[in-house]
Amino acid sequence: MSRELFTRKEDSNKLFMNLFTLNIFYQILSNSLLREIYSRALFSYVGYGLIVILFFVGILNGLIHLNRYREIIKFFLLLTLIIVLFVQKNTSILFLVVFGFIASYLSISEVMECFFSGTICAVLLLLILCALSIVPYRDAYTGNIQLGFSNPNTIGLYFGLIPMEMFFLRKNKFSILLMSIISFVANFFLFQDYTMVLVLFIFIFILYLGKVFPRLLFSKTVKLITILLPYILTSLSIYLAINFTVNPLMYRINNMLSNRLYFWQEYIMAFPPKLGYQVTNMNQVYPLSFNAKWPFDGSYIYYLVTSGYVTYTIFLIVTTVAIYYFFKKKNVALIALTVASLAIGFSESLLFSFYQSPFGVLAVAIVLFKIPFEKRENL
């Protein structure tokens, strides 16, 4: 029976896509204010269960279709990696590997469809719950519009990602344009998330550059700068964090980045990066401080501090190889998504979020499992 389930590729893809979409949908809801109203433990257990189901379905499909020596080695390397991450209790990276593993069975457009469907369904449901006053749409203390999330930037992120994901689905130009305008207006005036406004501009600009000046986009100089961008942003983040109190100019930059430099420095001083994974909790350092409740934003500092030098180096390698692969395939949309994601990562801690970052999942899928590119698509 199980073998019949995966006899045809389109049947297995539908199953993977449904489970993939369901996981993204549920994880977004699980990390909203709903878990503050209902049982946090219940949300977590159900979320873990859905990921386990997704993983074992992928394992079953892999075992049935293993017919090459190289694939068998790659399959057992995957299991080894998952066991190591499980022992380290590094769940966020473990889940990223699982999602990348499942994404390797899908095309790029199918992966983006899962992210789009899961994201927009979760956002629409939260909008309805806000309208029914089940979850708050404003922060009680600051008055910021948050639409069901504890961090106002979260809803801004989703509003920004939706038009990007729509582009991969070959939606009609009017719907993409309309959603892009809604995203720009909402982020600028309602959420005041100027980072996402800038990121959307970067995404559209690179698409335009690839269409009008493709030679410039695929030139060796632009390619080299893009490949080195993760290293540049990492070095810049560390420099700003270390020198936060040295130069008066840093205080201006800190204010522009909503005190991120201050928190980066505090985290680095409290939890110096180690070789391996470490749990960080600012409440241990400032148990009575209001600032301790602020989120740890900034992927390049966050993953370095929490995951350690070894895992973070692997992050950089995976990102570098993925960028090189996108340029090799001359995939303008993926290059635009990559640069936009790297830009988001400078101020937000979700560059490798398994349910928020299509780039992170695709990078893992491509580098570890090499996701197939469909020739009929011009993504």
N, C-alpha and C positions, 0 to 999 in steps of 0.2 A: 504493500500500500504506500509506504513512504517513498519507495523508488518511483512509483507511478506519479507521485505528487510533483516530482521534479523532472519528468520525462521531457517536457517541452520547455524551452527557455522562457517563453512568454508567460507560462504559468508560474514558474519560480520567481520571475521578475515581479509579477503582480503581488505575490505573497510577500516578497521582500519589501516592496514599495509600501504596501499596506501597513506592515509592521513598523517600517522605518518612519512613516508618516505619523502613526499612532504614538510612537515613542517621542518624537519631536513635539507633537501636540501636548502630550501629557507632561513632558518635562517643563514646557513653558508654563503650563498651569500650576505645576508643582512648585515652581519658583516664583509664583505670584503671591499676592496677599491672601489667596484662598487658604494657603497652608497656615496662615496666622489665625484664620477663623476656625478652621477645622483641625483635625489631628495632623501634626507635622510628621509623626512617626508613620501613620497610615499612608500619607503621600509618599514617603521615602520607600516604604516596603513595596508598595504597588509599582513604583518607578523601577526599583531593582528587579522586580519580577518580570516586567515587560522587557527590560534589557536582556535578562537571562534567556527569555523565550526567543528573542531576536537572535541572540548568539547561537543557541543550540540549533535553531533552524538553519542558520548559516553553516554550522559545523556539519550537520546532516547532509546538506547539499554538497559541501566540499568533499565529504567522504565518498559520496556516491559517484562524483565526477572526477575523482583523482585518477588520472590515467597517464601522467607524465612523471618521470623521476624528479624533475626540477620542482614540480608543483607539490609533490609529497614532502620534499625538504622544506619548502616555503611554508607548508601547512603546519609542520611540526615546530618550525621556528616561531610561528604565530602562537602556538599553544605555550611554548616556553616563555615567550614575552608576556603573555597574559598571566601565567603562573607567577612570574617574578613581580609583576605589578600588583597582583593580588596579595602576595606575601608582604610587599611594602605598604599595602593599604593605600596605594595611590589611585584612588577610584576614578578621578577625573580623567587621567591619562588612560587608564584601563578602558573606560567607556569610549574614549576617542578611538582607541585601537579597534574595539568591537564595531563601532559605526563605520570606520574605514574598511574593515573586513567585509561588512555587508555591502558597502558602497562599491566594492570591487566587482560585485556581480551585476552592477547596473551601469547604464550609460551616464554620461555627465548630465544630460537633460533630465533623465529619470531621477538622479540624485537631487537636482535643483527643484524638480517638481515635488519631491517629498518635503523638502525644506519649505517651499512656498505654501503647499497645502496645509502642512502642520502649523506653520506660523500664522497664516491668515485666519485659519479656523479658531486657533487659540485666542488671537487678538479680538476677533469678532465676538467670541463668546464672552470675553472679559468686558468688552464694550456693553454688551447686553446686561451683564451682571452689574456693571456700574450704573446703567440706566435704571435698574431695579433696586438700586441702593444696597445690593448684597455685598459688594466690595466698594471701598471708597475710590472716588476719582480724583480727589485732591489730598495732598498731605495736610494733616491736621495742624502741623506746626508752621510749615513754611508757606502753605497755600499753593504749592506747585502742582500742576496737573500731572498725575501719575497713572491714571486709568488702570488701576488694579495691581500696580507694581510698587514695591517699596522704594525703588530708585527711579526718578523721572526719566533718566537717560535710557532706561530699558525700553520703554515704549517708543522713544525716539529712534532707538536702534532698529526695532522691528519695522517701524514705518519707513526707515531707510533701506532695509534689506529687501522688502517686498518688491519694489520696482526693479531692483537689480536682478532678483530671482525671476521676475516676469520676463526679462529680456531673454533669458536662456530657454524659456518655454515657447518662444516664437509667437507670443501673443500679438494681436494687431497693434499697430503703432499708436493708435488713438488711446487705447487702454493703458499702454505703458506711459505715454505722455501725461495722461490724466493722473495716474497714480504718482508719477514723479512730481507733478505740480502739487498734489495733495501733500506729499511727503515734505517737499521744500517748505510749503506754507505752515504745515503742522509743526515741523521741527523748529522753524525760525520764530513763529509767533506764539504757539501754544506751549511747546515743551522747552523752548529756548535752548535747544541742543545744537549749538553752532558747529560742533564737531561733525555731526551727521550731515549738516548742510554742506560743509566743506568736502566730506567724503563722497557725497552724491555728485558734487561738481567734479571731483577727480575722476570718478567712474565714467561720467558722461564725456568728459574731456578726452580720456584715453580712447574711448570708443570712436569719438570724432577724429582723433589723431590717427587711429588705425585705418579709418576709412578714407581720409583725405590725404594723409601723409604717411603711408605705410612704410616707406623706406626709412623715414626718421624714427618711427616707433621701433623698427627691427634693426636699427643700426647697432653697431658693436658698443658704442658709448652708452646708449639708453639701456641696452641689454645688461651691460656690466653694472651700471648704477642700480638697476632694478634688482639684480642678483645680490648686490652688496647691501641693499636697503635694510634687511633685517639686522645686519651687523652694525650699520650706521646708526639705526634707531636704538639698538641695544647700548652701544657706546655712549650715545647722546643721553639716554635715560640715566645711565650710571654716573656720567659726568655731572648732570644736573642735580642728581640726588646727593652726591658727595660734596659738591661745591655750593649747596643751597644757601649756606650762611656766610659764604666768603665774599660774594659780589652783590652789591645792591641791585644790580640788574636782575639777579635771580629772583628777588622778591616780586618784581613786576611779572616775570614769567610765571612764578608760582600763583599769583593772583589770576592771571589769564587761564591757568590750568586748574582752577578751583582747588588750590592748596595741595595739589598732587605731589609737588616736589617735597613739601613738608612731610607728607605721609611716606613717601619713598624713603626719605632719609631716616625716619623713625623706624620703619620696618627693617631696613638694612642694619641699623645700629642694634636693634633688639634681636634680630634673627639673621646674623651673618650667613651668607650662602654657604652651604656644605656640599660635599660630593653627592650625597643622596637626598632623598625626600625628607622634608620636615614639616610638621604641623605648626602653623602660625596662628596666634591668638593675641591681638593687641590688648585684650582685657587683662591678660596676665601682666602687662607692663603698666597700663593705665586703668586700673579697675574702676576708678571713680570719674574718669574723664569722659565727657560727652564726645570728644573726638574719637574715642576708641570705637564708637558705633559707626564711624564712616567706613565705606567699603574700600578695599584695597584695589584701587584702579591702576591700570598700566601693565600691559602684558609682559613687557620686557623686564620689568623689575619683579612683578608677581611670580612669573614662572621661574625666574632665576632664584628667588628666595625660597619658594615652596618646593620646587622640584630638584634643585641642586645643579651643580656644574655639569654632571654627566648627562642627565636627562635634557637639560637646557641645550647642551651642545648638540644632542640628537635632534632637538627641535630645529635648531639652525640648519643642520644638514638636510633634514627633511624639507624645510622651506626652500633652501637653495636648489636642491635637486628638482623640486616641483616647479619652481620658477623657470629653471633651465629647460624643463620639459615643455612648458607652455610656450616658450619662445621657439623651441625646436619645431613644434607643431603649428607655429604662427597663429595661435588661438587668441585673438584680440580680446574677446570677452573675458576669458580666464585671466589674462594679464591685467585687465581693468579691475576684475574682482580681487586679484591678488594685491595690487597696490592699494585699493580701497580698504581691504582687510588689514594690511600692514599699518595703514594710517589710523584705523580704528584702534588697533592694538596699542598705539602709543598712549592713548588716554583711557582705554577700557581693558579689562582683564578677560577678554573672551576671544583672543586670536585663535586659540585651540579649544574653544568650547565645543563639545560634541553635539550639542543641540542648537547652538546659536551661530556657529561659524561654518558655512559651506566650504570655505577655503581650507580650514583645518582638516575637515573630513576628507575632502578631495585630495589634499596633499598627502595624507597618510595612505589613502587608497592607491594613489599613483606610485608613490615611492616604495611602499611595502608590497603592493599587489598589482600595480600597473593597470589601472582601470582602462577598459577598451575605449578607443575613440571611434565614433561612427562616421564613416566617410560621407554619408549622405547629409550630415548636419554641418552647417557653417556657423558654429557657435561664436 
